Amino acid sequence: MVPPPFLRRLSLWLALAAAISILISIAVSQILLALAVTALLLSGLPLRWPRVALPIGLFLGWTLVSLGFSPDPGAGMPQVRKMFVFLMLLIVYSAVRTVAEARWLILAWIGVGSVTAGRGLAQFAADVAGARAAHVNFYQFYIADRIRGFMSHWMTFSGQELYVLLLVAAFLLFAPDVKKRLWIGLPCAAVVGLALVLSDTRSIWIAAVVAGFYLLWAWRTWAALAMPVALAIGLAVAPAAVQQRAVSIVRPTKQTDSNEHRIVCWRTGWQMIQAHPVLGVGPEIIAKREVFDSYVPADIARPLPEGWYGHLHNIYIHYAAERGIPAALFLTAALLMALNDFRRALGRLPPGRSERRFLLHGAAACVIGTMVSGVFELNLGDTEVLTMFLAILCIGYLAAERPEASGGTVSGAADRVKPLI
C-alpha cells in the first residue's frame, strides 16, 4: 500500500515546525519532533542521515559505554533521554528535500529570532527602569539576570541568537537578489545584533566576531580587515555597561564578572581526565558538587570564586572529563568534518551569489561559532541550542548535496543528482 502523498508534505511541515519552534518553547518543539518522526516513518520517504551522523553516533555510543561503567548510572539518564533530540538529524535531512525548502527554514528562523530578540530588548528596557527605580548600579544589577527572550537563561538565548545573526549575515552577503529584501534583512540583523550586544554574553561576543570575520573574509577581504576598526569605534560609543563588560574579558572585576571560576572548572576537569581518561567520571556526575570538589586541585584556595559549577564551561574539557577522551574526540571530529564538508562544497560552486552559497556559508559560520563559544561554555549541552544546531547541520549538508532548486518538490530528479562532496 502506497502512503498518502499528504504524509510527505506533513513530514516536511512538522520537521520545519519542530526546528522553528525551538526559539520559543522546548516543550512544543519536542512534541512536534515526535509527531515529525511518526509522520516521516509513515510517509514512505527514504530515511536519510547526513554524513556527520557517523561521528555524532559514535559520540552517543560512547556516552552509553561511559554510562554503563558510571558509579551512578541513574544520574546519567537525562543524557539518555536527550538523545531523542538527535533525531533532528533524521527528520530535517529526510523531510527537507530541496534548497528552496531549506531557505524557507532559514528565513523563518530569522523572522522568529528577530521577534525573540525584540522581546529581549524590551526586557533590557525593563531592567534599566528597575535599576533606576532601585537606585542601584545598573551593571551589578543586570549582570546576574540578563535578557533571555523566551528562554530560561541568557546563555541559551544568546546561543540561539548567535545562529540567527550569522544566518541573516550569510543571507545578506551571499543570497541572490538580496537587494529586494534589504528592507527586511537589515532591520532583522540590527535587532538581533543589538540584542546580542546587550546580552553581555562575552563568549558569544567572541564567537560572533570570529564567525563574522569568516563571513566577511569570504565576501570581501577588505571588509574582514576593516572589522577590527569598526569594532573599536563601536566599543568607543557603546554604553558604559557594555564597555565595562568588554573590558572584563581581560580585566574582570572580582566576583561580579570574575573569570576565575572558569579556570577552576577547566583545571578540575583536567584532573578528572587524568584520573579517568577513557570513560570519564560518568554522565551527569560532574553536576554533583561533592564529586566536583573532590577533584579541585589542592593549590586552589577555598572558598571557590562565585560561579556555576554544575558543568565545566568548555565542551571539549567537559565531555572528555564526563565521558572520556574518545567522546570528546568524536564530537570534535563531527564539528571538523562538517566544516570541511561545507568548505569542499563551497569550493565547487561557480562564482557569484547563489542560494547554496548562502546556506553553506551560513552553516559553516554556525559551526565556527559553536566551536569558539564551546571553549567557554557547554553550549551543546543546552537542548535549545543543540536542536537548532543539528538542524543547521542538515541544511548545510542539503546545500552541499543538492543542485540549485527553486521548486518545492519532495522527490524526483533533484534527488538523483551526483553529490558535490
PATIVEX-868468 format. One record per residue (C-alpha): residue in three letters; y, z, x. Coordinates in steps of 0.001 Angstrom, whole numbers, plus 500000, padded with zeros to 6 digits. Each point is the difference from the previous one (the first is absolute). Last residue first. Layout:
<pts>
ALA	Y	Z	X $
...
</pts>
This chain:
<pts>
ILE	516331	498271	531181 $
LEU	501376	497112	497909 $
PRO	497118	500016	497537 $
LYS	498561	496600	498966 $
VAL	500799	499161	496401 $
ARG	497567	500804	497190 $
ASP	501939	502501	497946 $
ALA	502997	497697	499481 $
ALA	497603	497420	498588 $
GLY	499104	502172	497025 $
SER	500442	503634	499079 $
VAL	502587	502450	498694 $
THR	502644	497486	499136 $
GLY	503626	501163	499934 $
GLY	501676	497004	501553 $
SER	502332	499776	502962 $
ALA	497440	500014	502759 $
GLU	500511	499466	503723 $
PRO	496605	500236	501640 $
ARG	497926	503180	499961 $
GLU	498403	501967	502811 $
ALA	502969	501584	501755 $
ALA	501984	500566	496812 $
LEU	496976	501677	498437 $
TYR	499546	502105	503118 $
GLY	503589	501214	499849 $
ILE	499754	500704	496277 $
CYS	496818	501993	500570 $
LEU	501666	502087	502704 $
ILE	502886	500667	497608 $
ALA	497546	501310	497398 $
LEU	498555	502416	502562 $
PHE	503513	501185	500913 $
MET	500956	500677	496395 $
THR	496960	502170	499391 $
LEU	500410	501798	503341 $
VAL	503630	500927	499290 $
GLU	499178	501518	496611 $
THR	496783	501599	501272 $
ASP	501900	501761	502781 $
GLY	497661	500404	503008 $
LEU	501127	496591	501195 $
ASN	503372	501533	500937 $
LEU	498590	502842	502088 $
GLU	503367	500223	501741 $
PHE	501670	499509	503383 $
VAL	497929	497328	501737 $
GLY	499065	498642	496576 $
SER	503625	498938	499564 $
VAL	499439	497433	502757 $
MET	496616	498700	498828 $
THR	501124	499833	496377 $
GLY	503201	498155	500860 $
ILE	498046	497496	502086 $
VAL	497539	499434	497153 $
CYS	502912	499609	497569 $
ALA	501651	497471	502322 $
ALA	496768	497990	500139 $
ALA	499753	499951	496193 $
GLY	503586	498818	499607 $
HIS	499590	497385	502735 $
LEU	496864	498677	498313 $
LEU	501496	499962	496510 $
PHE	503227	498245	501052 $
ARG	498153	497466	502133 $
ARG	497614	499333	497125 $
GLU	502837	499348	497586 $
SER	501654	497592	502388 $
ARG	503049	499725	502229 $
GLY	499910	497677	502954 $
PRO	497563	499023	502707 $
PRO	496429	499008	499112 $
LEU	497585	502936	499830 $
ARG	497292	500395	502608 $
GLY	501716	502746	501998 $
LEU	500566	502002	496813 $
ALA	496243	500109	499432 $
ARG	499448	501309	503518 $
ARG	502612	502708	499549 $
PHE	498526	501073	496655 $
ASP	496547	500295	501571 $
ASN	501413	501958	502960 $
LEU	501787	502506	497771 $
ALA	496948	500417	497793 $
MET	497736	500534	503010 $
LEU	502418	502494	501569 $
LEU	500110	502131	496849 $
ALA	496234	499844	499500 $
ALA	499350	500803	503668 $
THR	502216	503077	499695 $
LEU	497929	501198	497040 $
PHE	496715	499380	501826 $
LEU	501308	501718	503138 $
ALA	501137	503074	498071 $
ALA	496579	500278	498347 $
PRO	498221	499556	503352 $
ILE	502123	502832	501521 $
GLY	498676	502574	497565 $
ARG	500542	500860	496343 $
GLU	502729	502684	499970 $
ALA	501239	499867	503589 $
ALA	499787	496209	500319 $
TYR	501377	499592	496484 $
HIS	502953	502258	500739 $
ILE	500810	498692	503470 $
TYR	500257	496365	498902 $
ILE	501551	500699	496600 $
ASN	502702	502287	501426 $
HIS	501594	502945	498176 $
LEU	497067	502327	500765 $
HIS	499109	501255	496518 $
GLY	500488	503152	497924 $
TYR	502387	501412	502600 $
TRP	503288	499292	498214 $
GLY	503014	501318	501877 $
GLU	501732	503091	501341 $
PRO	499306	500625	503673 $
LEU	496881	502049	500785 $
PRO	500250	503776	500161 $
ARG	498789	500131	502688 $
ALA	500518	498328	503369 $
ILE	497966	496989	501108 $
ASP	498293	500684	503348 $
ALA	496649	500783	498356 $
PRO	499620	496534	498512 $
VAL	499556	500051	496180 $
TYR	496312	499387	499248 $
SER	499241	503242	498119 $
ASP	503247	499675	498052 $
PHE	498852	496751	498403 $
VAL	496736	501550	498874 $
GLU	501780	503023	498502 $
ARG	502498	497676	498326 $
LYS	497353	498002	498181 $
ALA	501544	496537	499617 $
ILE	498288	498949	503231 $
ILE	496668	500297	498185 $
GLU	500939	497168	497620 $
PRO	497328	497709	501462 $
GLY	498008	501643	502837 $
VAL	500820	501478	503422 $
GLY	499641	496616	501639 $
LEU	496805	497942	500052 $
VAL	499961	498473	503495 $
PRO	502697	501797	502017 $
HIS	499468	503553	498669 $
ALA	501413	502511	502539 $
GLN	502265	497532	501799 $
ILE	501113	498516	496693 $
MET	500775	503436	498582 $
GLN	502129	500898	503023 $
TRP	501794	496670	499631 $
GLY	500719	500866	496388 $
THR	501579	503270	501083 $
ARG	502239	498087	502395 $
TRP	501015	497589	497255 $
CYS	500609	502765	497444 $
VAL	502070	502095	502430 $
ILE	502070	496945	500932 $
ARG	500521	499331	496299 $
HIS	501113	503619	499487 $
GLU	502555	499596	502785 $
ASN	501968	497197	498380 $
SER	502372	502483	498410 $
ASP	502153	498968	497072 $
THR	501307	503315	498662 $
GLN	497768	502173	502225 $
LYS	501982	499472	503233 $
THR	502361	497054	499744 $
PRO	498598	496778	501403 $
ARG	501526	498101	502920 $
VAL	498054	496727	500437 $
ILE	499086	499163	496412 $
SER	502543	502606	498875 $
VAL	502789	497532	500841 $
ALA	498890	497830	497088 $
ARG	499994	502965	497619 $
GLN	503480	501058	501112 $
GLN	501304	496471	499509 $
VAL	498470	499837	496524 $
ALA	501596	503335	499050 $
ALA	503344	498886	501433 $
PRO	500120	496936	497774 $
ALA	499489	496662	501776 $
VAL	502917	498134	501621 $
ALA	498847	500424	503606 $
LEU	496341	499657	499015 $
GLY	500656	496585	498461 $
ILE	501873	498840	503087 $
ALA	497130	501097	502242 $
LEU	497440	498355	497704 $
ALA	501922	496722	500020 $
VAL	500191	500063	503794 $
PRO	496271	500736	500270 $
MET	499237	497076	497616 $
ALA	501932	497378	501922 $
LEU	496961	499144	502142 $
ALA	497901	499581	496857 $
ALA	502607	497712	498442 $
TRP	500215	497934	503200 $
THR	496274	499386	499911 $
ARG	500181	498479	496519 $
TRP	497230	500292	497408 $
ALA	496994	501295	501973 $
TRP	502286	502324	501958 $
LEU	501606	501186	496745 $
LEU	496630	500834	498498 $
TYR	498788	501826	503115 $
PHE	503273	501944	500268 $
GLY	499517	501076	496396 $
ALA	496544	501323	500867 $
VAL	501437	502059	502867 $
VAL	503092	501160	498108 $
ALA	498081	500773	496810 $
ALA	497397	501997	501936 $
ILE	502701	502072	501704 $
TRP	501739	500694	496694 $
ILE	496655	500807	498403 $
SER	499301	502631	502666 $
ARG	503486	501425	499496 $
THR	499776	500604	496273 $
ASP	503619	500835	499078 $
SER	499401	498569	496507 $
LEU	503633	498838	500032 $
VAL	499201	497128	502348 $
LEU	496932	499012	498002 $
ALA	501979	500073	496749 $
LEU	502703	497826	501566 $
GLY	497416	497434	501095 $
VAL	498396	499925	496546 $
VAL	503323	499490	498243 $
ALA	501268	497420	502516 $
ALA	496752	497998	500066 $
CYS	499946	499883	496201 $
PRO	503660	498934	499934 $
LEU	499253	497221	502534 $
GLY	496976	498598	498203 $
ILE	501549	499807	496519 $
TRP	503031	497776	500608 $
LEU	498271	498560	503046 $
ARG	497492	498299	497708 $
LYS	501232	496410	500009 $
LYS	500595	500236	503750 $
VAL	496332	500935	500427 $
ASP	498830	496448	499402 $
PRO	497030	500591	502303 $
ALA	498986	503519	501164 $
PHE	500526	500915	503677 $
LEU	503023	502238	500565 $
LEU	500786	501254	496498 $
PHE	496345	500508	499061 $
ALA	499202	501656	503325 $
ALA	502887	502425	499412 $
VAL	498747	500676	496454 $
LEU	496550	500761	501395 $
LEU	501333	502244	502766 $
LEU	502134	501982	497542 $
VAL	497144	500404	497500 $
TYR	497614	501141	502727 $
LEU	502495	502598	501251 $
GLU	500557	501065	496384 $
GLN	496344	500985	499788 $
GLY	500102	502168	503117 $
SER	503346	501498	498985 $
PHE	498712	501132	496608 $
THR	496840	501437	501534 $
MET	502009	501857	502649 $
TRP	502481	501190	497362 $
HIS	497310	501786	498038 $
SER	498800	500059	496377 $
MET	500745	496334	499329 $
PHE	502157	498511	497259 $
GLY	503020	499688	502288 $
ARG	499581	502537	502822 $
ILE	503449	501090	501132 $
ARG	500008	502942	502381 $
ASP	498987	503633	499618 $
ALA	500067	501969	503267 $
ILE	502598	497778	501688 $
TYR	502433	500188	497097 $
PHE	501360	503563	500121 $
GLN	500056	500070	503805 $
TYR	501920	496740	500107 $
PHE	502233	500908	497069 $
ASN	501281	503287	501457 $
VAL	500419	502312	497041 $
HIS	502706	500469	497359 $
ALA	497419	500196	497186 $
ALA	501952	497528	497867 $
ARG	500520	497745	502999 $
ALA	496316	500069	500888 $
GLY	499028	499201	496415 $
ALA	502445	497083	499777 $
VAL	498611	498480	503190 $
ASP	496456	500568	498724 $
ALA	500811	498266	496698 $
ALA	501394	496998	501884 $
PHE	496823	499890	502070 $
GLN	497845	500095	496864 $
ALA	501958	497037	498605 $
LEU	499388	498136	503260 $
GLY	496274	500749	499698 $
ARG	499951	498612	496470 $
GLY	501596	496841	501374 $
ALA	497254	499824	502612 $
THR	497428	500243	497212 $
VAL	501725	497097	498225 $
SER	500160	497975	503218 $
GLY	496292	500617	500555 $
VAL	499298	498679	496496 $
GLY	501791	496728	500780 $
ILE	498723	499614	503553 $
TRP	496457	500859	498959 $
ALA	500237	497438	497201 $
LEU	501221	497385	502478 $
ILE	497049	500739	502290 $
LEU	497509	499744	497130 $
TRP	501591	496758	498822 $
ARG	499605	498552	503491 $
ALA	496328	500852	500034 $
GLU	499546	498098	496742 $
ALA	501739	496947	501461 $
VAL	497940	500281	503183 $
THR	496874	499632	497931 $
ARG	496841	501970	499210 $
VAL	501058	503545	499164 $
ALA	496796	501265	498341 $
SER	497614	500231	502966 $
TYR	502448	501092	502719 $
VAL	501778	502399	497657 $
ILE	496817	501457	498472 $
LEU	497992	500398	503189 $
LEU	502629	501366	502362 $
MET	501258	502297	497248 $
LEU	496452	501385	500001 $
PHE	501276	502082	502913 $
VAL	501480	502443	497481 $
PHE	496502	501122	498983 $
MET	499582	501315	503548 $
LYS	502371	502800	498953 $
ARG	497105	501721	498249 $
VAL	498187	500312	503324 $
GLN	503155	501359	501632 $
PRO	500325	502592	497236 $
MET	496391	501016	500808 $
GLY	500919	501292	503455 $
ALA	500156	503686	499085 $
GLY	496501	499793	498584 $
PRO	498630	498798	503321 $
ASP	500956	503304	501699 $
PRO	498609	500180	503563 $
SER	500220	496188	500058 $
PHE	496965	498045	501204 $
GLY	499623	497951	496815 $
LEU	503771	499715	499673 $
SER	500229	498399	503435 $
VAL	497363	497461	498964 $
LEU	501868	499367	496748 $
THR	503245	499427	501893 $
TRP	498102	497700	502337 $
GLY	499152	497827	497021 $
LEU	503621	499969	498852 $
PHE	501198	498858	503417 $
LEU	497183	497443	500168 $
GLY	501110	498669	496622 $
ILE	503551	499707	501299 $
PRO	498668	498140	503040 $
LEU	498202	497527	497689 $
ALA	502608	499851	497200 $
VAL	502409	498290	502405 $
ARG	498310	496688	499213 $
PRO	501203	500164	496416 $
TRP	497363	500860	497371 $
ARG	498952	497633	497249 $
LEU	498084	500342	496757 $
PRO	499668	496550	498428 $
LEU	501493	499989	496492 $
GLY	497429	500411	497247 $
SER	502419	502005	497895 $
LEU	497819	503021	499247 $
LEU	500181	501502	503507 $
LEU	503719	499220	500152 $
ALA	500668	501603	496620 $
THR	498275	503204	501082 $
VAL	501782	500100	503356 $
ALA	503335	499364	498275 $
LEU	499362	502808	497497 $
ALA	499326	502436	502852 $
LEU	503143	498826	501821 $
LEU	502022	500328	496793 $
ILE	498946	503634	499711 $
GLN	500826	500431	503698 $
SER	503467	498538	499611 $
VAL	500803	502093	496937 $
ALA	499028	503198	501813 $
ILE	501890	499077	503190 $
SER	503199	499454	498035 $
ILE	503185	498007	500563 $
LEU	499715	497963	503195 $
ILE	496219	499952	499494 $
SER	500736	498017	496832 $
ILE	500323	496742	501949 $
ALA	496542	499931	501600 $
ALA	498131	501105	496866 $
ALA	502029	497579	497871 $
LEU	499240	497071	502311 $
ALA	496267	500751	499936 $
LEU	500125	500440	496216 $
TRP	501791	496686	499579 $
LEU	497576	498132	502227 $
SER	496872	501489	498459 $
LEU	501381	499196	496539 $
ARG	500448	496361	501033 $
ARG	496388	499839	501098 $
LEU	498899	501837	496871 $
PHE	501879	497452	497858 $
PRO	497566	497311	501122 $
PRO	497126	501607	498011 $
PRO	496961	500706	502227 $
VAL	497379	497197	500090 $
MET	496617	501078	498593 $
</pts>
